[in-house]
Amino acid sequence: MSRSHRLFQLMQLLRQGAGPHTAAELAQDLDISARSVHRDIATLREMGAIIDGEAGYGFTLIEDNALPPMGFRDTELEALVLGLREVQQIGDPELAEAAAEALRKLQARLPDRQAHRLRHAVLSAYRFQRPQPPGIALADLRRATWDEVEVRFDYCDAKGAVTKRQVKPLGLVYFDRSTVLIAWCGLRNDVRVFRVDRISDFEATTVSFRPQRVPMLRDALTQMRADRVACAPDPYTSSYKPET
């Protein structure tokens, strides 16, 4: 196999699924060594592909310079409109405004026919009962999660007891009645689920846990699915040890 063909095949593999794809898996699929995979990843990055990840944690294709920047089927566009309007209903003010701005940008960049379809979309979303408002600025929590730094906060449980926590934030989940933070809790030495409306005195630290967030979140979600959280009458009744 020529190197140019191998690079093409590697890009095809990176495009499949959400990732991350480990070097060992890619090497097996391409019948080459993991060391060759790392060299080829570096080459693809030099060619303009944006690939996240590093040795030991796998690689994820973030942006593919070979694909056109915009192009949606009508049903894909309807799904985007519905999803963004749902975010406007359940998101915090910054996230809701970002969703509205994304809709405006889509409308400005789409072909005329699809822009008309977006402007007069037949799908919408409305929540009569929105999640409880957060006690903190969720934008700060999202930023700390993306930056992969530990955060501190006070947490009030259902009985009114307040404890101080330092956690590794992994991701946010929007349930019907509340928004929760999935995090590795230093106090419990385990993954916990925190309702954001019960968090106060939030502070981002400078303690980094990069690049552990993605594999930790993947493991946490796998465990949640195994516990069949989605099938439980109350998402907080799973064996996932929620901090209710």
Residue frames as qw, qx, qy, qz and C-alpha x, y, z in Angstrom:
[[0.000, 0.889, 0.459, 0.000, 0.00, 0.00, 0.00],
 [0.394, 0.476, -0.042, 0.785, 1.43, 3.38, -0.97],
 [0.224, -0.245, -0.505, 0.797, 1.69, 6.05, 1.73],
 [0.259, -0.017, -0.140, -0.956, -0.77, 8.36, -0.04],
 [0.599, -0.249, -0.630, -0.427, -3.34, 5.54, -0.18],
 [0.497, -0.264, -0.711, 0.421, -2.62, 4.73, 3.47],
 [0.024, -0.110, -0.276, 0.955, -3.25, 8.36, 4.46],
 [0.465, -0.127, -0.372, -0.793, -6.54, 8.26, 2.55],
 [0.634, -0.261, -0.722, -0.088, -7.55, 5.05, 4.32],
 [0.338, -0.188, -0.591, 0.708, -6.58, 6.53, 7.70],
 [0.211, 0.000, 0.040, -0.977, -8.82, 9.55, 7.07],
 [0.591, -0.194, -0.566, -0.541, -11.68, 7.23, 6.14],
 [0.566, -0.262, -0.735, 0.265, -11.27, 5.37, 9.43],
 [0.160, -0.141, -0.405, 0.889, -11.16, 8.62, 11.43],
 [0.353, -0.104, -0.228, -0.901, -14.40, 9.74, 9.75],
 [0.601, -0.265, -0.708, -0.260, -16.20, 6.63, 10.98],
 [0.600, -0.559, -0.537, 0.199, -17.93, 7.05, 14.32],
 [0.203, -0.961, -0.029, -0.185, -17.39, 9.70, 16.95],
 [0.518, 0.451, -0.524, 0.504, -14.06, 8.37, 18.20],
 [0.023, 0.795, -0.561, -0.230, -11.65, 8.42, 19.84],
 [0.944, 0.279, -0.176, -0.008, -9.84, 5.83, 17.72],
 [0.624, -0.653, 0.376, 0.205, -6.77, 4.34, 19.38],
 [0.203, 0.688, -0.626, -0.305, -3.50, 3.93, 17.51],
 [0.328, -0.165, 0.930, -0.006, -3.65, 0.18, 18.15],
 [0.585, 0.491, 0.589, -0.264, -7.09, -0.09, 16.53],
 [0.445, 0.815, -0.144, -0.342, -6.06, 2.02, 13.54],
 [0.039, -0.584, 0.784, 0.206, -2.83, 0.07, 13.14],
 [0.477, 0.065, 0.874, -0.064, -4.73, -3.21, 13.09],
 [0.580, 0.663, 0.375, -0.289, -7.21, -1.93, 10.49],
 [0.396, 0.848, -0.280, -0.213, -4.39, -0.65, 8.27],
 [0.973, 0.021, 0.008, 0.231, -2.00, -3.55, 8.94],
 [0.410, 0.651, -0.308, 0.559, 0.79, -1.20, 10.01],
 [0.508, -0.168, -0.589, 0.605, 2.56, -0.41, 13.27],
 [0.230, -0.862, -0.412, 0.184, 1.20, 2.00, 15.89],
 [0.396, -0.509, 0.156, 0.749, 4.34, 4.07, 15.38],
 [0.206, 0.189, 0.598, 0.751, 3.43, 4.49, 11.70],
 [0.108, -0.763, -0.620, -0.149, -0.06, 5.60, 12.72],
 [0.335, -0.779, -0.169, 0.503, 1.42, 8.36, 14.90],
 [0.316, -0.251, 0.405, 0.820, 3.61, 9.53, 12.01],
 [0.081, 0.422, 0.698, 0.573, 0.63, 9.51, 9.63],
 [0.199, -0.827, -0.503, 0.149, -1.51, 11.45, 12.12],
 [0.327, -0.621, 0.074, 0.709, 1.23, 14.11, 12.26],
 [0.228, 0.029, 0.600, 0.767, 1.26, 14.25, 8.44],
 [0.033, -0.649, -0.699, -0.297, -2.50, 14.67, 8.24],
 [0.265, -0.818, -0.300, 0.413, -2.33, 17.50, 10.77],
 [0.303, -0.399, 0.317, 0.805, 0.33, 19.22, 8.64],
 [0.115, 0.255, 0.714, 0.642, -2.01, 18.89, 5.66],
 [0.258, -0.252, -0.078, -0.930, -4.76, 20.80, 7.49],
 [0.629, -0.404, -0.621, -0.235, -6.88, 18.14, 9.19],
 [0.277, -0.547, 0.440, -0.656, -7.74, 19.03, 12.80],
 [0.774, -0.127, -0.620, -0.032, -7.32, 15.83, 14.83],
 [0.437, -0.689, 0.324, -0.479, -7.73, 15.88, 18.60],
 [0.962, -0.267, 0.020, -0.047, -6.01, 13.44, 20.95],
 [0.092, 0.745, -0.655, 0.082, -2.63, 11.97, 21.68],
 [0.517, 0.195, -0.832, 0.055, -0.85, 8.68, 22.38],
 [0.109, -0.062, -0.857, 0.500, -2.68, 6.61, 24.99],
 [0.294, 0.383, 0.502, -0.718, -6.05, 8.34, 24.61],
 [0.473, 0.489, 0.709, 0.187, -6.96, 7.89, 20.97],
 [0.108, -0.146, 0.291, 0.939, -7.63, 10.31, 18.12],
 [0.307, 0.671, 0.632, -0.235, -10.79, 12.10, 17.00],
 [0.303, 0.296, 0.423, 0.801, -11.26, 13.94, 13.71],
 [0.001, 0.591, 0.416, -0.691, -12.54, 17.42, 14.57],
 [0.407, 0.760, 0.000, -0.508, -12.42, 19.11, 11.16],
 [0.721, 0.128, 0.578, 0.359, -11.88, 17.54, 7.76],
 [0.024, 0.610, -0.234, -0.757, -10.36, 19.92, 5.23],
 [0.088, -0.026, 0.836, 0.541, -11.43, 17.61, 2.39],
 [0.067, 0.578, 0.813, 0.001, -15.17, 18.01, 3.01],
 [0.030, 0.592, 0.272, 0.758, -17.28, 21.02, 1.96],
 [0.048, 0.117, -0.518, 0.846, -17.95, 23.50, 4.81],
 [0.458, 0.190, 0.432, -0.754, -21.76, 23.38, 4.53],
 [0.452, 0.079, -0.684, -0.567, -24.30, 21.02, 3.03],
 [0.354, 0.017, 0.778, -0.519, -27.42, 19.51, 4.62],
 [0.132, -0.337, -0.852, -0.377, -30.26, 17.30, 3.49],
 [0.365, -0.512, -0.186, -0.756, -33.69, 18.77, 4.23],
 [0.788, -0.484, -0.369, -0.094, -34.30, 16.31, 7.07],
 [0.651, -0.080, -0.325, 0.681, -30.87, 17.11, 8.57],
 [0.043, 0.350, -0.025, 0.935, -31.77, 20.79, 8.50],
 [0.597, -0.537, -0.285, -0.523, -35.09, 20.11, 10.24],
 [0.809, -0.337, -0.399, 0.270, -33.26, 18.14, 12.92],
 [0.442, 0.107, -0.218, 0.864, -30.85, 21.04, 13.44],
 [0.235, -0.470, -0.115, -0.843, -33.70, 23.55, 13.73],
 [0.745, -0.506, -0.350, -0.257, -35.58, 21.39, 16.23],
 [0.764, -0.202, -0.364, 0.492, -32.44, 20.76, 18.29],
 [0.280, 0.213, -0.141, 0.925, -31.43, 24.43, 18.41],
 [0.407, -0.507, -0.172, -0.740, -34.94, 25.52, 19.37],
 [0.807, -0.432, -0.401, 0.029, -34.92, 22.94, 22.14],
 [0.590, -0.029, -0.300, 0.749, -31.65, 24.45, 23.41],
 [0.056, -0.419, -0.028, -0.906, -33.33, 27.86, 23.43],
 [0.657, -0.529, -0.288, -0.453, -35.95, 26.39, 25.77],
 [0.872, -0.432, -0.207, 0.101, -33.77, 24.46, 28.22],
 [0.675, 0.223, -0.213, 0.671, -30.38, 26.19, 28.05],
 [0.342, -0.631, -0.251, 0.650, -29.02, 28.91, 30.32],
 [0.259, 0.890, 0.116, -0.357, -29.14, 32.46, 28.86],
 [0.066, -0.663, 0.584, 0.464, -25.73, 32.28, 27.17],
 [0.320, -0.006, 0.913, 0.253, -26.45, 28.88, 25.63],
 [0.391, 0.667, 0.612, -0.169, -29.94, 29.94, 24.50],
 [0.203, 0.873, -0.116, -0.428, -28.53, 33.03, 22.79],
 [0.188, -0.447, 0.775, 0.405, -25.82, 30.90, 21.16],
 [0.414, 0.306, 0.853, 0.091, -28.53, 28.63, 19.73],
 [0.342, 0.839, 0.326, -0.271, -30.41, 31.63, 18.34],
 [0.029, 0.790, -0.424, -0.443, -27.19, 32.98, 16.80],
 [0.347, -0.161, 0.874, 0.301, -26.44, 29.58, 15.26],
 [0.447, 0.587, 0.673, -0.045, -29.87, 29.60, 13.61],
 [0.228, 0.907, 0.002, -0.353, -29.20, 33.08, 12.21],
 [0.142, -0.605, 0.669, 0.409, -25.82, 31.98, 10.83],
 [0.453, 0.152, 0.863, 0.164, -27.35, 28.89, 9.24],
 [0.414, 0.766, 0.461, -0.171, -30.01, 30.98, 7.55],
 [0.099, 0.882, -0.236, -0.395, -27.39, 33.41, 6.20],
 [0.139, -0.534, 0.766, 0.329, -25.17, 30.69, 4.72],
 [0.555, 0.207, 0.806, -0.008, -27.65, 28.21, 3.31],
 [0.091, 0.189, 0.653, 0.728, -28.89, 28.16, -0.30],
 [0.323, -0.121, -0.022, -0.938, -32.02, 30.29, -0.80],
 [0.676, -0.226, -0.547, -0.438, -34.43, 27.34, -0.86],
 [0.643, -0.242, -0.654, 0.316, -33.11, 25.87, 2.37],
 [0.119, 0.039, -0.334, 0.934, -32.85, 29.29, 4.02],
 [0.505, -0.217, -0.210, -0.808, -36.58, 29.70, 3.29],
 [0.744, -0.226, -0.619, -0.113, -37.22, 26.25, 4.73],
 [0.458, -0.109, -0.584, 0.662, -35.34, 27.18, 7.90],
 [0.102, -0.125, 0.128, -0.979, -37.10, 30.55, 8.24],
 [0.673, -0.107, -0.063, -0.729, -40.53, 28.92, 7.99],
 [0.183, 0.178, -0.962, 0.099, -39.71, 25.57, 9.62],
 [0.669, -0.337, -0.421, -0.511, -42.62, 23.31, 10.44],
 [0.749, -0.280, -0.537, 0.268, -40.90, 21.99, 13.58],
 [0.089, -0.711, 0.282, -0.638, -40.48, 23.78, 16.86],
 [0.567, -0.170, -0.724, 0.354, -39.98, 23.01, 20.55],
 [0.294, -0.619, 0.102, -0.722, -41.63, 24.34, 23.68],
 [0.428, -0.108, -0.807, 0.391, -41.29, 23.35, 27.33],
 [0.434, -0.724, -0.283, -0.455, -44.20, 24.15, 29.64],
 [0.708, -0.699, 0.092, 0.040, -42.04, 23.09, 32.58],
 [0.510, 0.706, -0.417, 0.259, -38.42, 24.08, 32.20],
 [0.741, -0.080, -0.507, 0.434, -35.53, 22.72, 34.31],
 [0.456, -0.824, -0.206, 0.267, -34.84, 24.39, 37.64],
 [0.311, 0.901, -0.200, 0.227, -32.65, 27.49, 37.11],
 [0.779, 0.079, -0.391, 0.483, -29.00, 26.87, 38.01],
 [0.475, -0.844, -0.141, 0.206, -27.50, 28.42, 41.12],
 [0.474, -0.509, 0.349, 0.628, -24.29, 29.27, 39.25],
 [0.414, 0.693, -0.289, -0.514, -23.19, 30.58, 35.86],
 [0.918, 0.107, 0.380, 0.032, -23.27, 27.45, 33.71],
 [0.576, 0.785, -0.191, 0.124, -21.02, 29.16, 31.16],
 [0.139, -0.751, 0.613, -0.202, -18.22, 29.08, 33.77],
 [0.756, -0.196, 0.609, -0.140, -18.87, 25.39, 34.47],
 [0.850, 0.502, 0.160, 0.019, -18.89, 24.53, 30.76],
 [0.333, 0.848, -0.383, 0.150, -15.64, 26.44, 30.28],
 [0.389, -0.595, 0.678, -0.186, -13.97, 24.59, 33.15],
 [0.872, 0.088, 0.471, -0.103, -15.20, 21.27, 31.72],
 [0.727, 0.679, -0.035, 0.101, -13.76, 22.07, 28.29],
 [0.122, 0.823, -0.501, 0.241, -10.51, 23.29, 29.89],
 [0.866, -0.084, -0.482, 0.107, -10.40, 20.06, 31.93],
 [0.142, 0.386, -0.552, 0.726, -9.68, 21.74, 35.25],
 [0.331, -0.398, -0.814, 0.263, -11.06, 20.73, 38.62],
 [0.214, -0.574, -0.131, -0.780, -13.74, 22.89, 40.22],
 [0.156, -0.146, -0.762, 0.611, -14.82, 23.60, 43.79],
 [0.372, -0.407, -0.268, -0.790, -18.34, 24.29, 45.01],
 [0.323, -0.048, 0.711, -0.622, -20.77, 23.90, 47.90],
 [0.386, -0.137, -0.774, -0.483, -23.45, 21.28, 47.34],
 [0.458, -0.101, 0.471, -0.747, -26.80, 21.21, 49.15],
 [0.085, -0.092, -0.974, -0.186, -28.54, 17.83, 49.21],
 [0.368, -0.478, -0.593, -0.534, -32.28, 17.16, 49.40],
 [0.568, -0.593, -0.527, 0.219, -32.17, 17.29, 53.22],
 [0.076, -0.982, -0.010, -0.172, -30.47, 20.67, 53.26],
 [0.735, -0.518, 0.218, 0.380, -27.01, 19.41, 54.28],
 [0.415, 0.886, -0.208, -0.018, -24.20, 21.36, 52.63],
 [0.830, -0.294, 0.279, 0.384, -20.82, 19.84, 51.79],
 [0.113, 0.825, -0.382, -0.402, -17.77, 21.28, 50.07],
 [0.901, 0.211, 0.357, 0.128, -16.68, 19.41, 46.93],
 [0.048, 0.684, -0.527, -0.503, -13.73, 19.44, 44.58],
 [0.805, 0.272, 0.522, -0.079, -14.54, 17.52, 41.43],
 [0.199, -0.212, 0.656, 0.697, -13.38, 16.76, 37.90],
 [0.572, 0.472, 0.250, -0.622, -16.28, 17.96, 35.71],
 [0.407, -0.026, 0.835, 0.370, -16.97, 15.50, 32.89],
 [0.057, -0.262, -0.646, -0.715, -20.20, 16.65, 31.26],
 [0.350, 0.136, 0.370, -0.850, -23.67, 18.13, 31.68],
 [0.038, -0.287, -0.912, -0.290, -26.95, 16.30, 31.06],
 [0.345, -0.051, 0.049, -0.936, -30.29, 18.07, 30.61],
 [0.001, -0.302, -0.949, 0.088, -33.12, 16.04, 32.14],
 [0.123, -0.663, -0.585, -0.451, -36.79, 17.04, 32.06],
 [0.440, -0.841, -0.313, -0.032, -36.80, 18.51, 35.55],
 [0.402, -0.852, 0.232, 0.244, -33.21, 19.54, 36.12],
 [0.609, 0.679, -0.386, 0.141, -29.74, 19.80, 34.67],
 [0.838, -0.514, 0.156, 0.099, -27.04, 17.63, 36.22],
 [0.187, 0.791, -0.583, -0.004, -23.28, 17.59, 36.27],
 [0.988, -0.047, -0.107, 0.103, -21.49, 14.26, 35.86],
 [0.098, 0.835, -0.462, 0.282, -18.19, 14.50, 37.71],
 [0.750, -0.019, -0.565, 0.343, -15.48, 12.56, 39.51],
 [0.418, -0.842, -0.001, -0.343, -15.84, 13.64, 43.15],
 [0.359, 0.476, -0.653, 0.468, -12.72, 13.86, 45.30],
 [0.462, -0.370, 0.483, -0.645, -14.76, 13.60, 48.51],
 [0.900, 0.013, 0.253, -0.356, -16.44, 10.33, 47.47],
 [0.221, -0.459, 0.798, 0.322, -13.55, 9.09, 45.32],
 [0.388, 0.320, 0.852, 0.145, -16.06, 8.04, 42.68],
 [0.031, -0.265, -0.473, -0.839, -18.28, 9.40, 39.92],
 [0.076, 0.495, 0.665, -0.554, -21.28, 11.37, 41.17],
 [0.087, 0.559, 0.554, 0.610, -24.22, 13.18, 39.60],
 [0.156, -0.363, -0.395, 0.829, -24.89, 16.71, 40.93],
 [0.171, 0.814, 0.539, 0.135, -27.98, 18.83, 40.30],
 [0.402, 0.286, -0.002, 0.870, -26.69, 22.22, 39.18],
 [0.293, -0.714, -0.204, -0.603, -29.56, 24.07, 40.89],
 [0.760, -0.636, -0.131, 0.033, -28.12, 22.83, 44.21],
 [0.726, 0.057, -0.069, 0.681, -24.57, 24.07, 43.51],
 [0.077, -0.991, -0.076, -0.078, -23.34, 27.37, 44.97],
 [0.348, -0.832, 0.384, 0.199, -20.04, 29.20, 45.55],
 [0.908, 0.332, 0.162, 0.198, -18.59, 27.79, 42.36],
 [0.110, -0.864, 0.412, 0.266, -14.87, 28.27, 41.63],
 [0.887, 0.421, -0.157, 0.109, -12.66, 26.89, 38.87],
 [0.644, -0.637, 0.304, 0.297, -9.19, 25.82, 40.04],
 [0.317, 0.753, -0.521, -0.248, -5.91, 25.57, 38.15],
 [0.509, -0.262, 0.820, -0.015, -5.66, 21.81, 38.79],
 [0.561, 0.396, -0.457, -0.565, -5.69, 20.18, 35.35],
 [0.700, -0.083, 0.700, -0.111, -6.84, 16.62, 34.64],
 [0.658, 0.649, -0.203, -0.323, -6.23, 16.81, 30.89],
 [0.444, 0.080, -0.463, -0.763, -6.50, 14.63, 28.84],
 [0.056, 0.055, 0.967, -0.241, -8.55, 12.34, 31.08],
 [0.452, 0.221, 0.300, -0.810, -12.00, 13.88, 30.60],
 [0.634, 0.256, -0.437, -0.585, -13.05, 12.12, 27.39],
 [0.489, 0.060, -0.870, -0.005, -12.20, 8.55, 28.51],
 [0.029, 0.095, 0.744, -0.660, -13.60, 9.23, 32.00],
 [0.515, 0.231, 0.117, -0.817, -16.87, 10.54, 30.55],
 [0.612, 0.192, -0.644, -0.417, -17.08, 7.62, 28.12],
 [0.314, -0.004, -0.911, 0.266, -16.67, 5.16, 31.01],
 [0.206, 0.159, 0.548, -0.795, -19.21, 7.04, 33.11],
 [0.597, 0.235, -0.141, -0.754, -21.84, 7.06, 30.35],
 [0.529, 0.139, -0.816, -0.185, -21.19, 3.38, 29.64],
 [0.130, -0.092, -0.859, 0.487, -21.86, 2.61, 33.30],
 [0.378, 0.214, 0.290, -0.853, -24.98, 4.76, 33.28],
 [0.639, 0.194, -0.460, -0.585, -26.32, 2.87, 30.27],
 [0.414, 0.059, -0.903, 0.101, -25.48, -0.42, 31.97],
 [0.039, 0.176, 0.711, -0.679, -27.49, 0.75, 34.99],
 [0.008, 0.529, 0.756, 0.385, -30.39, 1.45, 32.61],
 [0.068, -0.321, -0.319, 0.889, -30.78, 5.00, 33.88],
 [0.250, 0.022, -0.379, -0.891, -32.97, 5.90, 30.91],
 [0.482, -0.289, -0.757, -0.335, -35.47, 3.21, 31.87],
 [0.264, -0.280, -0.705, 0.596, -35.76, 4.23, 35.51],
 [0.070, -0.832, -0.540, -0.103, -38.84, 6.19, 36.59],
 [0.196, -0.974, 0.079, 0.086, -36.49, 8.74, 38.18],
 [0.682, 0.586, -0.330, 0.289, -32.98, 9.25, 36.72],
 [0.089, -0.684, 0.548, -0.474, -31.66, 9.81, 40.24],
 [0.845, -0.310, 0.298, -0.318, -32.65, 6.33, 41.43],
 [0.830, 0.400, -0.384, 0.063, -29.93, 4.51, 39.49],
 [0.860, -0.407, -0.056, 0.302, -27.04, 2.78, 41.21],
 [0.567, 0.540, -0.046, 0.620, -24.85, 5.59, 39.92],
 [0.505, -0.435, -0.401, 0.628, -24.75, 7.20, 43.37],
 [0.111, 0.731, 0.235, 0.631, -26.39, 10.57, 42.71],
 [0.243, -0.114, -0.468, 0.842, -25.78, 13.39, 45.16],
 [0.160, -0.647, -0.615, -0.421, -29.48, 14.15, 45.63]]
